[in-house]
Amino acid sequence: MTADATIPVARSRWMPPRLFLLYGAAGVALHFALPAPVLLRLPWLGAAVAAAGGALALWGERTFAAAGTTIKPFERSAVLVTSGPYRFTRNPMYLGLVSMLVGLALALGTPAPWAAAVLMAATLQLRFIRNEERALAASLGEPYERYRQSVRRWI
């Protein structure tokens, strides 16, 4: 991939926020539509995890905005952001979205919301993160490789 490359696979109507809403709505709908055993129901913990996930996603987005780079997965980034939440995770916005779904799953407790969280994480990994990492390595080179080796992808 050249330094000017975009990530065509990710360019679609189905970007991470929309996928988050889709998976979350499906998890909730299936929770109520299909009788299922409660695996683990901790509403207060779920609310805390969801709130922390939302805060993490917002912190990641604001850190990108302060650095003057795009949050859109298919647009090329000219800046390597390593401050804020990017000191701990390479994907705080994605981690935040998945954490909000985990919080929802903890609050509801049945398998469907848990499946939604797992499917969201898998979709982000397979459809976005792998392509973004290739594009960042191509456009930012050695600084990105050093960052990639020192900071975990998720947590």
C-alpha positions in Angstrom: 0.0 0.0 0.0 1.4 3.4 -0.9 1.5 6.4 1.5 -1.4 8.0 -0.4 -3.5 4.9 -0.2 -7.0 4.9 1.4 -8.7 1.8 2.8 -11.4 0.9 0.3 -12.7 -2.0 2.3 -13.8 0.2 5.2 -15.5 2.9 3.0 -19.2 2.2 3.3 -22.4 3.3 5.0 -21.6 0.8 7.8 -19.0 2.6 9.8 -18.2 1.8 13.4 -20.8 4.1 15.1 -23.6 2.7 12.9 -22.4 -0.9 13.4 -22.4 -0.2 17.2 -26.0 1.0 17.0 -27.0 -2.0 14.8 -25.3 -4.6 17.1 -26.6 -3.0 20.3 -30.2 -2.8 19.0 -30.0 -6.4 17.8 -28.7 -7.5 21.2 -31.5 -5.7 23.0 -34.2 -6.9 20.6 -33.0 -10.5 20.9 -32.8 -10.2 24.7 -36.5 -9.4 24.8 -37.7 -11.6 21.9 -36.0 -14.8 22.8 -36.3 -16.4 26.2 -32.8 -17.2 27.4 -31.2 -17.9 30.7 -29.5 -15.1 32.6 -25.7 -15.7 32.4 -24.5 -12.8 34.5 -26.7 -9.8 35.3 -25.0 -6.9 37.1 -26.9 -3.7 36.2 -24.9 -1.2 38.2 -21.6 -2.6 37.0 -23.0 -2.7 33.4 -23.9 1.0 33.7 -20.4 1.9 35.0 -18.7 -0.1 32.2 -20.9 1.5 29.6 -20.3 5.0 30.9 -16.5 4.3 31.1 -16.6 3.0 27.5 -18.4 6.1 26.3 -15.9 8.3 28.1 -13.0 6.4 26.6 -14.5 6.7 23.0 -15.1 10.4 23.5 -11.6 11.0 25.0 -10.1 9.2 21.9 -12.1 11.3 19.5 -11.2 14.5 21.2 -7.5 13.6 21.3 -7.6 13.0 17.5 -9.4 16.3 17.0 -6.8 18.1 19.1 -4.0 16.6 17.0 -5.8 17.7 13.8 -6.3 14.2 12.4 -9.3 12.4 11.1 -11.4 9.8 12.9 -12.7 8.3 9.7 -11.3 4.8 9.2 -10.9 5.1 5.4 -9.0 8.5 5.4 -5.3 8.6 5.6 -3.8 9.9 8.8 -0.7 12.1 8.6 -0.2 12.3 12.3 0.7 9.6 14.8 -1.3 10.2 18.0 0.3 8.7 21.1 -1.0 10.9 23.8 -4.2 10.7 25.9 -5.8 7.2 25.8 -3.4 6.3 22.9 -0.7 5.8 25.5 -2.6 2.7 26.7 -4.5 1.3 23.7 -4.1 1.8 20.0 -7.9 1.8 19.5 -9.6 3.7 22.4 -12.6 4.6 20.3 -13.2 1.0 19.2 -12.5 -0.2 22.7 -15.0 2.3 24.0 -17.7 1.1 21.6 -17.1 -2.5 22.6 -17.0 -1.6 26.3 -20.4 0.1 26.0 -21.8 -3.2 24.5 -20.2 -5.2 27.3 -21.9 -2.8 29.8 -25.2 -3.4 28.1 -24.6 -7.2 28.3 -23.8 -6.9 32.0 -27.0 -4.9 32.5 -29.2 -7.3 30.6 -27.4 -10.6 31.4 -28.6 -12.8 28.6 -26.5 -14.3 25.8 -27.7 -12.1 22.9 -26.1 -8.8 24.2 -22.9 -10.7 25.0 -22.9 -12.0 21.4 -23.4 -8.5 20.1 -20.3 -7.3 22.0 -18.2 -10.2 20.7 -19.5 -9.7 17.1 -18.7 -6.0 17.3 -15.2 -6.6 18.5 -14.7 -9.2 15.7 -16.1 -6.9 13.1 -13.9 -4.0 14.2 -10.8 -6.3 14.2 -11.5 -7.9 10.8 -13.0 -5.0 8.9 -11.3 -1.9 10.2 -8.3 -2.4 12.5 -6.3 -4.7 10.2 -6.7 -2.4 7.3 -6.0 0.7 9.4 -2.8 -0.8 10.8 -1.5 -1.6 7.3 -2.3 1.9 6.1 -0.6 3.5 9.1 2.5 1.3 8.7 2.7 2.3 5.0 2.2 6.1 5.6 4.0 6.6 8.9 6.7 3.9 8.8 9.1 3.3 11.6 7.5 5.6 14.2 4.2 3.7 13.8 6.0 0.3 14.1 7.7 1.4 17.3 4.4 2.6 18.7 2.6 -0.6 17.6 5.2 -2.7 19.4 4.9 -0.7 22.6 1.2 -0.2 22.9 -1.4 -2.9 22.8 -4.1 -3.0 20.1 -7.0 -3.3 22.6 -6.0 -3.4 26.3 
